[in-house]
Amino acid sequence: MAPSNIGYSFREVGQHFRRNWTTVLGAVVTIFLSLFIIGLFVLGTALIDNIIGSVEDEVTIQAFLSDDATDEQIQAYATKVEGWDNVESVTIRTKEEALEQYQNQMSNRNASDAISALDGENPLPASLVIKLDEPQQVESTANRIVDDADFAAICDSKDSPVSDVNYGRETVEKLFSVTSYIRIAAVVLVALLTFVAFVFINNTIRLAITARRREIGIMRLVGASNGYIRRPFILEGILEAILGAILAIIVLVVGMNVLLPKLSASMQFLSFSIPARTMGVCCAGLLAMGVAIGLFGSAIAMRRYLKV
């Protein structure tokens, strides 16, 4: 594109922005809202994945042990399990530690009443707390423990070792199920909003072309090429989309910086954080999507409606 053509295109765009600022504002706001919700769903999905990851890190197998098991038997079995594939660590939790954990998990009043009713006895068994490298393989590891003869010899319920092996896989499976539904909904909504933004920018450019059909006809008569006529309209669509994308990115970044620290402070047991790389990819993707919407929306509008 020659320098004079570039100057002409920007002058035409500036004049149209001034004369039809309400139409332009409507296009920018629509693209902003569409890309903002798209970005919100993308970042929300990343946040949920991060939360799921933090919950996965807390997934452990708890194997309850008999009071008759000796320290040597418990230590030997802990060492054995720690050598298995997919086992990250094995911690021996004594009866006293189990009672202390129970007291911490209960409210102070309920815990005190329950402990007082025990008359100095501790009915809670010792246990092995097994942390895994791959939490999704928790069921197979738990089944291996249940089928292990060495565990049957030291478990709390020798007649039914399976009742002495507890893990929270069902909770994690439900979380994964919810996440998959959210991802499907996000993909559908992203596609719908992209289509809406695309249609709106297309209509905006079409109205601009319709209002200037006589001018375009004169330009054709004096020999202006199709490319020379199209450039201002395509540039206008791209600039509107870029403005909407930049607004969406600013609101998302500011909103996340304000909201996430508050969520982390109110729910410290969950990890509310989005990696900087994910945020950067999301912002770049929104900007690229805005440019694509403006470019293709304008190009299609020109192809369909620039007929004089």
C-alpha positions as CSV (number, residue, x, y, z in Angstrom):
1,M,0.0,0.0,0.0
2,A,1.5,3.3,-1.1
3,P,2.0,6.0,1.6
4,S,-0.7,8.2,0.1
5,N,-3.2,5.3,0.3
6,I,-2.4,4.8,3.9
7,G,-3.0,8.5,4.7
8,Y,-6.2,8.4,2.7
9,S,-7.4,5.3,4.5
10,F,-6.7,6.8,8.0
11,R,-8.4,10.1,7.0
12,E,-11.5,8.3,5.8
13,V,-11.6,6.2,9.0
14,G,-11.2,9.3,11.2
15,Q,-14.0,11.1,9.4
16,H,-16.3,8.2,9.7
17,F,-15.5,7.8,13.4
18,R,-16.5,11.5,13.9
19,R,-19.6,11.5,11.8
20,N,-20.9,8.1,13.0
21,W,-19.5,7.9,16.5
22,T,-22.6,6.2,18.0
23,T,-22.4,3.4,15.5
24,V,-18.7,3.0,16.1
25,L,-19.2,3.1,19.9
26,G,-21.8,0.4,19.6
27,A,-19.5,-1.9,17.6
28,V,-16.6,-1.3,20.1
29,V,-18.8,-1.9,23.1
30,T,-20.2,-5.1,21.6
31,I,-16.8,-6.5,20.7
32,F,-15.5,-5.4,24.2
33,L,-18.4,-7.3,26.0
34,S,-18.0,-10.4,23.7
35,L,-14.2,-10.6,24.2
36,F,-14.5,-9.8,27.9
37,I,-16.8,-12.7,28.5
38,I,-14.7,-14.9,26.3
39,G,-11.6,-14.0,28.3
40,L,-13.5,-14.4,31.6
41,F,-14.4,-17.9,30.7
42,V,-10.9,-18.8,29.5
43,L,-9.3,-17.4,32.7
44,G,-12.1,-19.0,34.8
45,T,-11.3,-22.4,33.3
46,A,-7.6,-21.9,34.0
47,L,-8.4,-20.9,37.6
48,I,-10.6,-24.0,38.0
49,D,-7.8,-26.2,36.6
50,N,-5.4,-24.7,39.2
51,I,-7.9,-25.3,42.0
52,I,-8.3,-28.9,40.8
53,G,-4.6,-29.3,40.8
54,S,-4.3,-28.0,44.4
55,V,-7.1,-30.4,45.4
56,E,-5.3,-33.2,43.7
57,D,-2.2,-32.5,45.7
58,E,-4.3,-33.1,48.8
59,V,-5.6,-36.5,47.7
60,T,-4.0,-39.1,49.9
61,I,-4.6,-42.7,50.9
62,Q,-5.1,-43.3,54.6
63,A,-4.4,-46.9,55.7
64,F,-5.5,-47.6,59.3
65,L,-3.2,-49.8,61.4
66,S,-3.9,-52.1,64.3
67,D,-2.9,-51.2,67.8
68,D,-1.1,-54.5,68.0
69,A,1.2,-53.7,65.1
70,T,4.8,-53.1,66.3
71,D,6.8,-50.0,65.3
72,E,9.1,-52.3,63.4
73,Q,6.3,-53.8,61.3
74,I,4.8,-50.4,60.6
75,Q,8.1,-48.9,59.6
76,A,9.0,-51.9,57.4
77,Y,5.6,-51.6,55.6
78,A,5.9,-47.9,55.2
79,T,9.3,-48.3,53.6
80,K,7.9,-51.0,51.3
81,V,5.0,-48.8,50.1
82,E,7.3,-45.8,49.6
83,G,9.3,-47.9,47.0
84,W,6.2,-48.4,44.8
85,D,5.7,-46.6,41.6
86,N,3.4,-43.5,41.9
87,V,4.0,-43.2,45.6
88,E,5.6,-39.8,46.5
89,S,5.8,-40.2,50.3
90,V,4.5,-42.2,53.2
91,T,3.9,-40.6,56.6
92,I,3.3,-42.6,59.8
93,R,0.5,-40.9,61.8
94,T,0.4,-42.1,65.4
95,K,-2.8,-42.4,67.5
96,E,-1.9,-39.2,69.4
97,E,-1.5,-37.3,66.1
98,A,-4.8,-38.7,64.8
99,L,-6.5,-37.4,67.9
100,E,-4.9,-34.0,67.6
101,Q,-6.0,-33.8,64.0
102,Y,-9.5,-34.7,65.0
103,Q,-9.5,-31.9,67.6
104,N,-8.2,-29.4,65.0
105,Q,-10.8,-30.3,62.5
106,M,-13.7,-30.1,64.9
107,S,-14.9,-26.9,66.5
108,N,-13.3,-26.2,69.8
109,R,-16.4,-26.9,71.9
110,N,-17.4,-30.1,70.1
111,A,-13.9,-31.4,70.2
112,S,-13.5,-30.7,73.9
113,D,-16.8,-32.4,74.7
114,A,-16.0,-35.5,72.6
115,I,-12.5,-35.8,74.1
116,S,-13.8,-35.4,77.7
117,A,-16.3,-38.2,77.0
118,L,-13.4,-40.6,76.1
119,D,-12.2,-40.7,79.8
120,G,-8.6,-40.6,78.7
121,E,-8.9,-43.3,76.0
122,N,-8.0,-42.8,72.4
123,P,-10.1,-45.0,70.1
124,L,-8.5,-43.6,66.9
125,P,-6.0,-45.9,65.2
126,A,-2.6,-45.1,63.9
127,S,-2.4,-44.9,60.1
128,L,-0.1,-44.5,57.1
129,V,-0.8,-41.4,55.0
130,I,0.3,-42.1,51.5
131,K,0.8,-39.2,49.0
132,L,0.8,-40.0,45.3
133,D,2.7,-38.6,42.3
134,E,-0.4,-39.2,40.1
135,P,-3.6,-38.7,42.2
136,Q,-5.8,-40.0,39.4
137,Q,-4.2,-43.4,40.0
138,V,-5.4,-43.5,43.6
139,E,-7.8,-46.4,43.1
140,S,-5.2,-48.8,41.7
141,T,-2.8,-47.9,44.5
142,A,-5.5,-48.4,47.1
143,N,-6.4,-51.7,45.7
144,R,-2.8,-52.8,45.8
145,I,-2.6,-52.0,49.5
146,V,-5.8,-53.9,50.2
147,D,-4.5,-57.0,48.4
148,D,-1.1,-56.8,50.1
149,A,-0.6,-59.6,52.6
150,D,1.8,-57.5,54.7
151,F,-0.9,-54.9,55.1
152,A,-3.5,-57.5,56.1
153,A,-1.2,-58.5,59.0
154,I,-1.0,-55.0,60.5
155,C,-4.4,-53.4,59.5
156,D,-7.0,-52.4,62.0
157,S,-9.7,-54.7,60.7
158,K,-8.0,-57.9,59.8
159,D,-11.2,-59.5,58.6
160,S,-11.9,-56.7,56.1
161,P,-8.7,-54.8,55.0
162,V,-10.7,-52.9,52.4
163,S,-12.5,-51.0,55.2
164,D,-9.1,-49.7,56.5
165,V,-8.1,-48.0,53.2
166,N,-9.7,-44.7,52.7
167,Y,-9.2,-42.1,49.9
168,G,-11.1,-39.1,48.5
169,R,-11.3,-40.1,44.9
170,E,-15.0,-39.7,44.5
171,T,-14.7,-36.0,45.4
172,V,-12.0,-35.5,42.9
173,E,-14.0,-37.3,40.2
174,K,-17.0,-35.0,40.8
175,L,-14.7,-32.0,40.5
176,F,-13.3,-33.3,37.2
177,S,-16.9,-33.9,36.0
178,V,-17.9,-30.3,36.8
179,T,-14.8,-29.0,35.1
180,S,-15.5,-30.9,31.9
181,Y,-19.0,-29.5,31.8
182,I,-17.7,-25.9,32.4
183,R,-15.1,-26.4,29.6
184,I,-17.8,-27.6,27.1
185,A,-20.0,-24.6,28.1
186,A,-17.1,-22.2,27.7
187,V,-16.3,-23.5,24.2
188,V,-20.0,-23.1,23.1
189,L,-20.2,-19.6,24.6
190,V,-16.9,-18.6,23.1
191,A,-18.1,-19.7,19.7
192,L,-21.5,-17.9,20.1
193,L,-20.0,-14.7,21.3
194,T,-17.4,-14.7,18.5
195,F,-20.2,-15.1,16.0
196,V,-22.2,-12.3,17.6
197,A,-19.2,-9.9,17.5
198,F,-18.5,-11.0,13.9
199,V,-22.1,-10.3,12.8
200,F,-22.2,-6.9,14.5
201,I,-18.9,-5.7,12.9
202,N,-20.2,-7.0,9.6
203,N,-23.4,-5.0,9.9
204,T,-21.5,-1.9,11.0
205,I,-19.3,-2.0,7.9
206,R,-22.3,-2.8,5.7
207,L,-24.1,0.4,7.0
208,A,-21.0,2.5,6.4
209,I,-20.8,1.2,2.8
210,T,-24.6,1.7,2.2
211,A,-24.3,5.3,3.4
212,R,-21.5,6.0,1.0
213,R,-22.5,4.0,-2.1
214,R,-22.7,7.2,-4.3
215,E,-19.2,8.2,-3.2
216,I,-18.0,4.7,-4.0
217,G,-19.7,4.8,-7.4
218,I,-18.0,8.0,-8.3
219,M,-14.6,6.6,-7.2
220,R,-15.3,3.6,-9.5
221,L,-16.1,5.9,-12.4
222,V,-12.8,7.8,-12.0
223,G,-10.9,4.6,-12.1
224,A,-10.2,3.8,-8.3
225,S,-9.3,0.2,-7.8
226,N,-11.4,-2.1,-5.6
227,G,-8.4,-2.4,-3.2
228,Y,-8.2,1.4,-2.9
229,I,-11.9,1.6,-2.0
230,R,-11.9,-1.4,0.4
231,R,-8.9,-0.4,2.5
232,P,-10.6,2.3,4.7
233,F,-13.5,0.0,5.5
234,I,-11.3,-2.9,6.4
235,L,-9.1,-0.6,8.5
236,E,-12.1,0.7,10.2
237,G,-13.3,-2.8,11.2
238,I,-9.9,-3.7,12.5
239,L,-9.5,-0.6,14.6
240,E,-12.9,-1.0,16.1
241,A,-12.1,-4.6,17.0
242,I,-8.7,-3.7,18.4
243,L,-10.2,-1.0,20.6
244,G,-12.8,-3.5,22.0
245,A,-10.1,-6.1,22.6
246,I,-7.8,-3.6,24.4
247,L,-10.7,-2.6,26.7
248,A,-11.5,-6.2,27.4
249,I,-7.9,-7.0,28.3
250,I,-7.6,-3.9,30.6
251,V,-10.8,-4.8,32.5
252,L,-9.8,-8.5,32.8
253,V,-6.3,-7.7,34.1
254,V,-7.5,-5.1,36.6
255,G,-10.4,-7.3,37.7
256,M,-8.2,-10.4,38.3
257,N,-5.6,-8.3,40.2
258,V,-8.3,-7.0,42.5
259,L,-10.5,-10.1,42.8
260,L,-8.0,-13.0,43.2
261,P,-6.2,-11.6,46.3
262,K,-9.6,-11.2,48.0
263,L,-10.6,-14.8,47.2
264,S,-7.2,-16.1,48.4
265,A,-7.6,-14.2,51.7
266,S,-11.2,-15.5,52.3
267,M,-10.5,-19.1,51.2
268,Q,-7.0,-19.9,52.1
269,F,-7.4,-23.6,51.7
270,L,-7.7,-23.1,47.9
271,S,-5.2,-21.8,45.4
272,F,-6.6,-18.8,43.6
273,S,-3.9,-17.9,41.2
274,I,-3.4,-17.7,37.4
275,P,0.1,-18.1,36.0
276,A,1.5,-15.0,34.3
277,R,2.1,-17.1,31.1
278,T,-1.6,-18.1,31.0
279,M,-2.7,-14.5,31.5
280,G,-0.3,-13.4,28.7
281,V,-1.5,-16.1,26.3
282,C,-5.1,-15.1,27.1
283,C,-4.5,-11.4,26.4
284,A,-2.6,-12.1,23.2
285,G,-5.4,-14.5,22.1
286,L,-8.1,-11.8,22.7
287,L,-6.1,-9.2,20.7
288,A,-5.6,-11.7,17.9
289,M,-9.3,-12.6,18.0
290,G,-10.2,-9.0,17.8
291,V,-8.0,-8.4,14.8
292,A,-9.5,-11.5,13.1
293,I,-13.1,-10.4,13.8
294,G,-12.4,-7.0,12.4
295,L,-10.5,-8.2,9.4
296,F,-12.8,-11.0,8.3
297,G,-16.0,-9.2,9.3
298,S,-15.0,-6.2,7.1
299,A,-13.8,-8.4,4.2
300,I,-17.0,-10.4,4.1
301,A,-19.1,-7.2,4.3
302,M,-17.2,-5.7,1.5
303,R,-17.5,-8.8,-0.7
304,R,-21.3,-9.0,-0.1
305,Y,-22.3,-5.3,-0.1
306,L,-19.8,-3.4,-2.2
307,K,-21.6,-3.8,-5.4
308,V,-22.1,-0.6,-7.5
